[in-house]
Amino acid sequence: MSRKVVDTTLSIIVIVTLAVFSARNAFHEPREMSEMENRELAMFPEASLDTVLDGSFMKEFETYAADQFWGRDSFVSLKADTERIIGKKGCNSVHFGKNQYLISRPSAVDMDNLDKNIESVINLNDTGLYNITMAIVPTAFEALNDMLPDYAYDNRITKIQDEIKEKTKDTGIKVCDTTQMLRTHQDEYIYYRTDHHQTALGSFYVYNALGEYLDFEPYPLGDYEHEPMTDSFLGTSWSKASLTFQQKDIIERFSLKNAEWLHKTMEFPTEERSLDSLYVMENLEKKDKYSVYLDGNHGLTVIKSNSGTGKKLAVFKDSYAHSIAPFLSDSFDEVHLIDLRYYSDDMIKYMAENKITDVLILYNSEGFASDTNVVKLGEFAQTSDYFDPPPFGFLPETDRVEDDYFADAAFVGDSLTAGYSYSANIPAQFFCKASMNSETVFTEGFNGIPLMESLLSHDEITKYYIMFGINEIGYKPPDMFKEHYRKIIEAIRAKKPESLIYIESILPVEKKVEVTSINKAKIDACNAALESLAVETGCYYLNVNGCLAEEDGYLRDGAASDGIHVGAFDHAKWEEYLHNHAVVDKRKGKAVKAVKIYTGGGNINLDSFAEEMLAGVPFRETLSPVKENVVARVMNLAEGDALNGVMYISGGATSEEFAAFEAATPEKAQELGEKLRQRIESRKGDFENYKPEEMPNLNNPVVIVDGCLAAMCISDDNSAAQTVISHY
């Protein structure tokens, strides 16, 4: 056969092949997602005169053509298979390890971000509220270092553990480093061959190590039975390498033997739904089969079990915790898993409401070093509403305080307080005299020293309990009584401006006293004046009257020999009331002033805007308002950047979000619009590898800057969002 015939034949084959592929591509339906690569694919770009002239259209078209090429998955796999056959050590940051392990190479450690995250945990620890343990679990690159190709291991991840240990020493934070322990088990199936997560067996070993740090006795491995849930798992490392002939992974479930009595439920409070199992079996039909554990990523997941330990644990985590949490729920009645990527509510307040005392920081090492959301812990540790004292005025019931709370307290009053002083079982000081009233406290006293002067000479006193009135309400109108009381408070404030002042109500009297000038109507009127005074002067009003009075508002018959001065029985009730009505500084560490970004003013009613948006757009989740200090962080805003603003965010099951800001000038609004776009890009980073089905909404949000208004909405229904925005 001549050379010319050969060339002609080859040319025809090439032309026909290109024609077939071109024709096939022409009728090939574009895909939004590549299941194999676990990423979103480029779609056909929109053409405009500007994009054509500046070349961006052709650039985007080239990306589209490469992503949507017919047979792309087969060609990607063929390329990877070829590289493995010819002896390459890996591809796309994945090492071809021994025993068919595909081990992702961790990125370089961002030491600045790592230090911020460690400092955030230290700030949480500084509150003094929690027993904190950090368990930063090594990736397979670190724990299975003997499985790596020769010369691939570079020891970079140990920097993270070393930095954590150095920064947290002498803080009381416990650090559980499982690296060496896992290395001793690296011949066992402790990491998936195709995914970056640990297997259930590897998770058991971490759980076992945590017992020493979280003060529980872990169940031994022999107490568990295990069963495969699937043997066809191909995870994130495989998605990067895309090998055709790769051993698939087994996902297992471990359960305590003979534990039919043990029942567990899983709740998603921000989504208002619950499940009767920790395993969502239908997720085994998805690409991300690892989401069979705990249904994958959610902002807040609560596991409840009848383990009977009485212990509650909060876990701040990434997805490494998902296969460890079922073991923890064997040793804790409640495990509250909080993913800071998707949860932006006040977690300090949440933990207080749920009576959490033990906290576990549970991440894989690379994830903890790179996650930019861990700083939320430190921010809320400094600005949480939980630390704010209750509003001045009437003080409702609080957490009970112990006797030592009253060690720096002084009780100031007349014969009612004097009578209580003889029964009191608290280490307080008493400055009282039977004949004293709200005026004579400045002139009468003991040994020629007025009671008020004696009181203010004690520097160690920081709390003041005041009760006057029983000697003067018969002849003094409430307004005058109130002003005399005000002078007492002003005198204390002048000497002790930071003092805590309690105004105790005048006690009730028996009905038999009604015929005198001291009666219920006058007591009620003066107490009402005192309650309003507490609000005006920044004090707390204690309704001791209410704890001693019967339903009719009087003392029970026989409570006092004269109908006024109660005895030890009622003194005990009074004292118990004080124990349960006390303002305490809940933070034991440093306090930092909350961030303020809004200057106030403006012409747009953003609260109304938010109400209309939340009602008019069919959000899949119930969006929650975001506090100002959190808005400052997630939007990277500083004080004065906006007149006012609102932001609502999902619980993490979706990417849905709404934010609107009013600026002082249109130019400032343009800057806020750019901040909104940056926020959207940040959310893409959060969701692209965890919930890629959310990417279409993140790639097509509603963002508008008009005049002084900048607004953004991420939802399933852009037309509904546009309709609401058009009103503003």
C-alpha positions in Angstrom: 0.0 0.0 0.0 1.4 3.4 -1.0 2.2 6.1 1.4 -0.4 8.3 -0.2 -3.1 5.7 0.4 -2.1 5.4 4.0 -2.1 9.1 4.6 -5.5 9.4 2.8 -6.9 6.6 4.9 -5.6 8.1 8.2 -7.0 11.5 7.2 -10.4 10.0 6.5 -10.4 8.2 9.9 -9.5 11.4 11.7 -12.1 13.4 9.8 -14.8 10.8 10.4 -13.8 10.5 14.1 -14.0 14.3 14.5 -17.3 14.4 12.7 -18.8 11.6 14.9 -17.6 13.3 18.0 -18.8 16.7 16.8 -22.2 15.3 15.9 -22.4 13.5 19.2 -21.5 16.6 21.1 -24.1 18.6 19.2 -26.8 16.3 20.5 -25.2 15.7 23.9 -27.3 17.2 26.8 -25.0 19.4 28.9 -24.6 18.2 32.5 -24.6 20.6 35.5 -22.6 18.1 37.7 -19.9 15.5 37.2 -20.8 12.7 39.6 -17.4 11.2 39.0 -15.4 14.4 39.7 -17.9 15.6 42.3 -17.9 19.1 40.9 -20.1 21.5 38.9 -19.4 21.7 35.2 -19.3 24.8 33.1 -22.4 25.7 31.2 -22.7 27.5 27.9 -21.8 31.1 28.5 -24.0 34.0 27.6 -22.7 36.1 24.8 -22.8 39.9 24.6 -20.9 42.5 22.7 -18.7 43.2 25.7 -17.8 39.6 26.4 -17.0 38.9 22.8 -14.8 42.0 22.4 -12.9 41.5 25.6 -12.3 37.7 24.8 -14.0 36.5 28.0 -16.7 34.7 25.9 -14.2 32.5 24.1 -12.4 31.8 27.3 -15.6 30.6 29.0 -16.6 28.7 25.9 -13.3 26.8 25.9 -14.0 25.8 29.5 -17.6 24.8 28.6 -16.3 22.7 25.6 -13.8 20.9 27.8 -16.3 20.2 30.6 -19.1 19.1 28.3 -17.2 17.0 25.8 -19.0 13.7 25.1 -17.2 10.8 26.8 -15.3 13.2 29.1 -15.5 10.8 32.1 -14.0 7.9 30.1 -11.2 10.1 28.8 -10.5 11.4 32.3 -10.3 7.9 33.7 -8.2 6.7 30.7 -5.6 9.4 31.4 -5.4 8.5 35.1 -5.2 4.8 34.4 -2.4 5.4 32.0 -0.5 7.5 34.5 -0.8 4.8 37.1 0.4 2.1 34.7 3.5 4.0 33.6 4.5 4.4 37.2 3.6 7.9 38.0 3.2 8.5 41.8 -0.1 10.3 41.5 -2.3 12.9 39.7 -4.4 15.9 40.7 -2.8 16.0 44.2 -3.6 12.4 44.9 -0.8 9.9 45.6 -1.0 6.3 44.2 -0.3 4.5 47.5 0.3 0.9 48.3 -2.6 -1.5 48.6 -4.5 0.6 46.1 -4.8 3.6 48.6 -5.5 6.9 46.9 -4.1 9.4 49.5 -4.8 13.1 49.0 -1.8 15.3 49.5 -2.6 18.1 52.0 -2.2 21.7 51.0 0.4 23.9 52.6 -0.4 24.9 56.2 -1.7 28.4 56.5 -0.1 29.2 59.9 -1.8 32.5 60.2 -5.3 31.0 59.9 -4.3 28.1 62.1 -3.2 30.5 64.9 -6.5 32.4 64.5 -8.4 29.2 65.0 -6.4 28.1 68.0 -6.8 31.6 69.6 -10.6 31.3 69.0 -10.7 28.0 71.0 -8.6 29.7 73.7 -11.1 32.6 73.8 -13.9 30.0 74.3 -11.9 28.4 77.1 -11.4 31.8 78.7 -15.1 32.0 79.5 -14.5 29.4 82.2 -17.7 27.7 81.3 -16.5 24.5 79.6 -14.2 21.6 79.8 -12.6 21.7 76.4 -10.8 19.0 74.5 -9.2 19.3 71.1 -8.9 16.2 68.9 -7.4 17.3 65.6 -7.3 13.9 63.7 -4.5 13.3 61.2 -5.4 12.7 57.6 -4.4 9.5 55.8 -1.3 11.3 54.5 0.0 11.5 58.1 -1.4 8.4 59.7 -0.7 6.1 56.7 2.6 7.5 55.8 4.1 4.0 55.2 1.5 3.5 52.5 2.8 6.5 50.5 5.1 6.3 47.5 8.8 6.6 48.3 9.8 10.2 49.2 6.2 11.5 49.1 5.9 12.1 52.9 7.1 15.5 54.1 5.9 15.7 57.7 4.0 19.0 57.0 0.9 18.1 59.1 2.8 17.6 62.3 3.3 21.4 62.4 -0.4 21.6 63.2 -0.3 19.4 66.2 2.9 21.0 67.5 1.4 24.5 67.1 -1.7 23.5 68.9 0.2 22.0 71.8 2.5 25.0 72.1 -0.3 27.6 72.0 -2.6 25.8 74.4 -0.2 24.8 77.1 -1.0 26.2 80.5 -4.6 27.0 79.3 -6.3 24.0 80.7 -7.4 22.9 77.2 -6.8 19.1 76.7 -5.2 18.0 73.4 -5.8 14.5 72.2 -3.2 13.7 69.5 -4.2 10.4 67.9 -1.5 10.4 65.3 0.8 7.8 66.9 -2.1 5.7 68.0 -3.5 5.5 64.5 -0.1 4.7 63.0 0.1 1.6 65.2 -3.1 0.4 63.4 -2.2 1.5 59.9 -2.2 -2.1 58.7 -5.9 -2.3 59.6 -8.7 -0.8 57.5 -8.8 2.6 59.3 -9.0 5.0 56.3 -10.9 4.5 53.1 -8.8 3.8 50.1 -10.7 6.2 47.9 -11.9 8.9 50.3 -10.3 11.3 52.8 -12.4 10.2 55.7 -11.7 7.5 58.3 -13.5 4.3 58.3 -15.8 3.2 61.1 -12.9 1.2 62.6 -10.6 4.2 62.5 -13.4 6.2 64.1 -13.6 3.7 66.9 -10.0 4.1 67.7 -10.4 7.9 68.0 -13.5 7.3 70.2 -11.5 5.0 72.4 -8.7 7.5 72.8 -11.1 10.3 73.7 -12.4 8.5 76.8 -9.4 9.6 78.8 -9.9 13.3 77.9 -13.7 13.4 78.1 -13.9 11.4 81.3 -15.9 8.4 80.1 -15.1 4.7 80.0 -15.2 3.7 76.3 -16.7 0.4 75.3 -14.0 -2.1 74.1 -13.9 -3.2 70.4 -15.1 -6.6 71.4 -18.4 -5.2 72.6 -19.3 -4.2 69.0 -20.6 -6.1 66.1 -20.2 -4.6 62.6 -21.9 -5.0 59.3 -21.3 -3.6 55.8 -23.8 -1.1 54.5 -22.3 -0.9 51.1 -19.2 -2.3 49.3 -19.3 0.1 46.3 -18.1 3.4 47.8 -15.8 5.6 45.6 -15.0 8.8 47.5 -13.3 12.2 47.1 -9.8 10.9 46.4 -11.1 8.7 43.6 -13.1 11.7 42.2 -9.8 13.5 41.8 -7.9 10.5 40.4 -10.8 8.9 38.4 -9.2 5.5 38.0 -11.2 2.8 36.2 -9.7 -0.2 37.9 -9.9 0.8 41.6 -10.8 -1.3 44.6 -14.0 0.1 46.0 -14.5 0.8 49.7 -16.8 -0.7 52.3 -18.8 1.5 54.6 -19.7 -0.3 57.9 -22.0 0.3 60.8 -20.8 -0.6 64.3 -23.5 -1.5 67.0 -23.2 -2.6 70.6 -24.0 -6.2 71.0 -27.1 -7.1 72.9 -28.2 -3.5 73.2 -31.8 -3.7 72.1 -32.5 -1.4 75.0 -30.4 1.4 73.5 -32.5 3.8 71.4 -31.1 6.8 69.5 -32.7 9.6 67.6 -31.2 12.3 65.5 -32.7 15.8 65.4 -32.0 18.8 63.1 -33.4 21.7 65.2 -32.9 24.4 62.6 -34.8 22.3 60.0 -37.5 21.1 62.4 -37.2 17.5 61.5 -35.9 14.3 63.2 -35.0 10.7 62.4 -35.1 7.5 64.4 -31.7 6.4 63.1 -28.2 7.8 62.8 -27.8 6.2 59.4 -29.7 7.4 56.3 -29.7 4.4 54.1 -31.1 6.0 51.0 -28.0 8.1 50.8 -26.1 5.0 49.8 -27.7 5.5 46.4 -25.9 8.9 46.0 -22.4 9.6 44.9 -21.5 10.8 48.4 -22.2 7.5 50.2 -20.4 8.7 53.3 -23.4 10.9 54.0 -25.1 7.7 55.2 -23.6 8.8 58.5 -25.8 11.5 60.1 -27.3 12.5 56.7 -24.1 14.4 55.8 -23.5 18.1 56.7 -25.9 20.1 58.7 -25.4 23.2 60.7 -26.8 21.6 63.9 -27.4 17.9 64.5 -28.4 16.6 67.9 -28.1 12.9 68.8 -30.1 11.7 71.8 -29.8 8.3 73.3 -30.9 6.6 76.5 -27.3 5.6 77.4 -28.1 6.6 80.9 -24.8 8.5 81.5 -26.4 11.8 82.2 -23.6 13.5 80.2 -24.0 16.1 77.4 -21.4 16.9 74.8 -21.1 19.7 72.2 -18.9 18.9 69.2 -17.6 21.6 66.9 -16.6 19.7 63.9 -16.1 18.9 60.2 -17.3 15.8 58.5 -14.6 13.6 60.1 -16.8 13.6 63.2 -19.8 12.0 61.4 -18.5 8.4 61.7 -17.1 9.1 65.3 -20.4 10.6 66.6 -22.3 7.2 66.7 -19.7 5.9 69.1 -19.8 9.0 71.3 -23.6 8.6 71.5 -23.0 5.3 73.3 -21.3 7.2 76.1 -23.3 10.4 76.2 -27.0 11.0 76.5 -26.8 13.9 74.1 -24.3 14.8 71.5 -24.8 18.3 69.9 -22.8 18.5 66.6 -22.2 22.1 65.4 -20.7 22.7 62.0 -19.5 26.3 62.0 -19.5 26.5 58.2 -23.3 26.4 58.3 -24.3 27.5 61.8 -24.1 31.2 62.7 -26.5 31.4 65.7 -25.3 32.3 69.2 -23.7 28.9 70.1 -22.8 30.1 73.6 -26.4 30.8 74.4 -27.3 27.5 72.7 -24.9 25.6 74.9 -26.2 27.4 78.1 -29.8 26.6 77.2 -28.9 22.9 76.7 -26.7 22.8 79.8 -23.5 21.8 78.0 -20.4 21.6 80.1 -18.1 19.5 77.9 -16.9 20.7 74.5 -15.0 18.7 71.9 -13.2 20.4 68.9 -13.1 17.6 66.4 -11.6 18.2 62.9 -9.2 16.6 60.6 -5.9 18.3 60.7 -6.0 19.9 57.3 -9.6 21.0 57.8 -8.9 22.7 61.1 -5.9 24.6 59.7 -7.8 25.9 56.7 -11.3 26.5 58.0 -12.1 30.2 58.2 -15.3 29.7 60.3 -13.7 28.5 63.5 -13.2 32.1 64.5 -17.0 32.3 65.2 -16.3 30.4 68.5 -14.0 33.2 69.8 -16.3 35.9 68.6 -19.4 34.6 70.4 -17.2 33.8 73.4 -16.7 37.6 73.6 -20.0 39.0 72.4 -22.7 36.4 73.2 -26.0 37.7 74.4 -25.7 35.0 77.1 -23.2 37.2 78.9 -25.4 40.3 78.8 -26.9 41.1 82.2 -30.8 41.1 82.2 -32.4 44.5 81.6 -32.7 46.8 84.6 -35.9 46.8 86.6 -37.9 43.7 87.6 -35.5 40.8 87.9 -37.1 37.4 86.9 -35.8 34.1 88.3 -32.2 33.3 87.4 -29.8 30.4 87.8 -29.4 29.8 91.5 -26.3 31.3 93.2 -24.4 29.8 96.2 -23.8 31.4 99.5 -20.4 32.9 98.5 -22.2 35.2 96.1 -23.2 37.3 99.1 -19.7 37.6 100.6 -19.3 41.1 99.1 -22.9 42.1 99.7 -24.4 44.6 102.2 -28.1 44.7 103.3 -29.3 48.2 104.2 -32.7 48.8 105.8 -35.0 49.1 108.7 -36.5 46.7 111.2 -37.6 44.2 108.5 -34.0 43.8 107.4 -32.8 43.8 111.0 -35.1 40.9 111.7 -33.9 39.0 108.7 -30.3 39.6 109.8 -30.8 37.3 112.8 -32.0 34.4 110.6 -29.7 34.9 107.6 -27.4 32.1 106.6 -25.4 34.0 104.1 -22.0 35.7 104.6 -23.3 39.3 104.0 -22.9 42.4 106.1 -26.0 44.1 107.5 -26.4 47.9 108.0 -29.8 48.3 109.5 -31.7 50.0 112.4 -35.3 49.5 113.4 -36.2 53.2 113.3 -34.4 54.0 110.1 -36.1 55.3 106.9 -35.0 56.5 103.5 -34.3 60.0 104.8 -32.7 59.4 108.2 -30.2 56.9 106.7 -28.0 59.9 106.0 -28.2 61.3 109.6 -28.8 58.5 112.0 -26.6 55.5 112.7 -24.4 54.1 115.4 -21.9 55.8 117.7 -22.4 59.1 115.9 -21.7 57.8 112.5 -24.6 57.9 110.0 -25.6 54.6 108.6 -24.9 55.6 105.0 -21.4 56.9 105.8 -20.6 53.7 107.6 -21.9 51.6 104.7 -19.8 53.5 102.0 -16.6 53.2 104.0 -16.4 49.5 103.2 -14.4 49.2 99.9 -14.9 45.4 99.8 -18.7 45.8 99.2 -19.8 45.6 95.6 -23.5 44.6 96.0 -26.1 46.5 97.8 -29.6 45.3 98.9 -31.9 48.2 100.0 -35.2 47.9 101.8 -36.8 50.9 103.4 -40.4 52.1 103.7 -42.3 50.3 106.4 -41.6 53.2 108.8 -42.7 56.0 106.3 -45.3 54.8 103.8 -48.1 55.7 106.2 -47.4 59.5 105.8 -45.1 59.8 102.7 -46.6 59.8 99.2 -45.0 57.4 96.7 -43.4 60.1 94.6 -41.6 61.6 97.6 -40.6 58.2 98.8 -39.2 57.4 95.4 -37.1 60.6 95.3 -35.6 59.9 98.8 -34.7 56.4 97.6 -33.1 57.9 94.5 -30.7 59.9 96.8 -29.6 56.7 98.4 -28.8 55.2 95.0 -27.0 58.3 93.8 -24.8 58.3 97.0 -23.8 54.7 96.4 -23.1 55.4 92.7 -20.9 58.4 93.5 -18.7 56.2 95.7 -19.1 52.9 93.8 -20.1 53.6 90.2 -19.7 50.0 89.1 -21.7 48.6 92.0 -24.6 46.2 91.7 -27.7 47.6 93.4 -30.9 45.7 94.3 -34.0 47.4 95.4 -36.1 45.0 97.6 -39.8 45.5 97.6 -41.5 46.3 100.9 -42.9 43.1 102.5 -46.6 42.4 102.6 -48.6 42.7 105.8 -51.5 40.6 107.3 -55.1 41.7 106.8 -55.4 42.7 110.4 -53.0 45.6 109.8 -55.4 47.1 107.2 -57.0 49.4 109.8 -53.6 51.2 110.3 -51.8 53.6 108.1 -49.6 50.7 106.9 -51.8 48.9 104.5 -51.7 46.9 101.3 -52.7 49.7 99.0 -49.9 52.0 100.2 -47.4 49.2 100.0 -48.4 48.3 96.5 -48.2 52.0 95.4 -44.7 52.4 96.9 -43.5 49.2 95.4 -44.7 50.3 92.0 -42.7 53.5 92.5 -39.6 51.5 93.4 -39.9 49.2 90.4 -40.0 52.2 88.1 -37.0 53.8 90.0 -35.0 50.6 89.4 -35.4 51.1 85.6 -34.5 54.8 85.8 -31.4 54.3 87.9 -30.0 51.1 86.5 -30.9 48.9 89.4 -32.7 45.6 89.8 -36.0 45.3 91.5 -36.6 42.2 93.7 -40.2 41.3 94.3 -39.7 39.7 97.7 -43.2 40.8 98.5 -44.5 38.3 96.0 -42.6 35.4 97.4 -44.2 35.9 100.9 -47.7 37.0 100.0 -50.7 34.7 99.6 -52.8 34.8 96.5 -54.8 37.8 97.9 -51.6 39.8 98.3 -51.5 39.6 102.1 -49.3 37.7 104.5 -50.9 34.5 105.8 -52.6 34.9 109.1 -50.3 34.3 112.0 -47.1 34.9 110.0 -46.2 37.8 112.3 -47.2 38.6 115.8 -47.8 42.2 114.9 -48.9 41.4 111.3 -45.8 43.1 109.9 -42.5 41.6 111.2 -42.2 38.0 109.9 -40.2 35.3 111.6 -37.6 32.6 110.6 -40.0 30.6 108.4 -40.6 33.5 106.1 -37.0 34.7 106.4 -36.0 31.3 104.9 -38.3 31.9 101.9 -36.9 35.4 101.5 -33.4 34.0 101.5 -34.2 31.3 98.9 -35.7 34.0 96.7 -32.5 36.0 96.8 -30.5 32.8 95.9 -32.7 32.5 92.8 -32.8 36.1 91.7 -29.2 37.2 91.3 -27.2 38.8 88.5 -23.9 37.1 87.9 -21.0 37.7 85.5 -21.2 34.4 83.6 -17.9 35.0 81.8 -14.8 34.2 83.9 -12.4 35.5 81.3 -12.0 38.7 79.4 -14.9 40.6 77.9 -14.6 42.5 74.6 -17.1 45.1 73.5 -19.4 43.9 70.8 -18.7 44.9 67.2 -20.9 47.7 65.9 -21.2 48.4 62.2 -24.4 50.3 61.8 -24.4 54.0 62.5 -28.2 54.4 62.4 -30.5 56.6 60.3 -31.5 56.1 56.8 -34.8 56.0 55.0 -35.4 52.3 54.2 -37.4 50.1 56.5 -35.2 47.0 56.2 -37.1 45.1 58.9 -40.2 45.4 56.7 -38.1 44.5 53.7 -36.9 41.3 55.4 -40.5 40.4 56.5 -41.7 40.7 52.9 -38.8 38.7 51.6 -39.2 35.9 54.1 -42.9 35.7 53.4 -42.7 36.2 49.6 -39.9 33.8 48.7 -40.5 30.0 49.1 -37.4 29.2 51.1 -36.9 25.6 51.9 -35.4 26.4 55.3 -36.6 28.8 58.0 -33.9 31.5 57.8 -32.7 33.0 61.1 -31.5 36.6 61.8 -27.8 37.1 62.1 -26.4 39.2 64.9 -24.5 42.4 64.1 -21.1 41.1 65.2 -21.5 38.1 63.0 -22.6 40.2 60.1 -19.4 42.2 60.6 -17.3 39.0 60.2 -19.0 37.2 57.4 -19.4 40.4 55.4 -16.0 41.8 56.4 -17.7 45.1 57.4 -16.3 47.7 59.8 -18.1 50.3 61.9 -19.7 53.0 59.8 -19.9 50.9 56.6 -23.7 50.9 56.7 -26.5 53.0 58.2 -28.4 49.8 59.0 -28.8 46.3 57.7 -30.4 42.9 58.0 -29.1 39.4 57.3 -30.9 36.1 57.5 -29.1 32.8 57.0 -30.1 29.1 56.7 -29.2 26.4 59.3 -26.8 24.8 56.8 -29.0 22.3 55.0 -29.3 24.8 52.1 -27.3 27.7 50.8 -30.3 30.0 51.1 -29.6 33.5 52.4 -30.9 37.1 52.4 -29.1 40.3 53.2 -29.8 44.0 52.7 -27.9 47.1 53.7 -28.6 50.8 53.4 -25.5 53.0 52.9 -25.0 56.7 53.4 -24.1 57.2 49.7 -24.5 55.4 46.4 -20.8 55.0 46.2 -20.8 53.2 49.6 -23.6 51.0 48.4 -21.5 49.9 45.5 -18.8 48.8 48.0 -21.5 46.9 50.0 -22.6 45.2 46.7 -19.1 44.0 46.2 -19.0 42.7 49.7 -22.2 40.7 49.0 -20.6 39.2 45.9 -17.6 38.2 47.9 -19.9 36.6 50.4 -21.5 34.5 47.7 -18.0 33.4 46.5 -17.2 32.4 50.1 -20.4 30.3 50.3 -19.5 28.5 47.1 -16.3 27.4 48.8 -18.4 26.0 51.7 -20.8 24.1 49.5 -19.0 22.9 46.4 -17.6 19.8 47.9 -20.3 19.1 50.5 -23.6 20.0 48.9 -22.9 20.5 45.2 -26.6 20.5 44.4 -26.7 24.0 46.0 -24.2 25.4 43.4 -26.8 26.4 40.8 -28.4 28.7 43.3 -25.1 30.1 44.4 -24.1 30.7 40.7 -27.3 32.5 40.0 -28.2 34.7 43.0 -30.1 37.9 43.0 -27.8 40.8 43.7 -28.9 44.4 43.3 -27.3 47.8 44.1 -29.7 50.7 43.5 -29.1 54.1 45.0 -28.2 53.6 48.7 -29.6 50.0 48.8 -27.5 46.9 48.4 -29.3 43.5 48.6 -28.7 39.9 47.9 -30.9 36.8 47.9 -30.0 33.2 47.4 -33.0 31.0 46.8 -34.8 28.6 44.4 -37.1 31.4 43.1 -35.3 34.4 41.7 -38.4 35.9 40.2 -40.1 36.0 43.6 -37.0 37.6 45.1 -36.9 40.1 42.3 -40.5 41.0 42.9 -39.9 41.8 46.5 -36.7 43.7 45.8 -38.4 45.8 43.2 -40.6 47.3 46.0 -37.5 48.8 47.6 
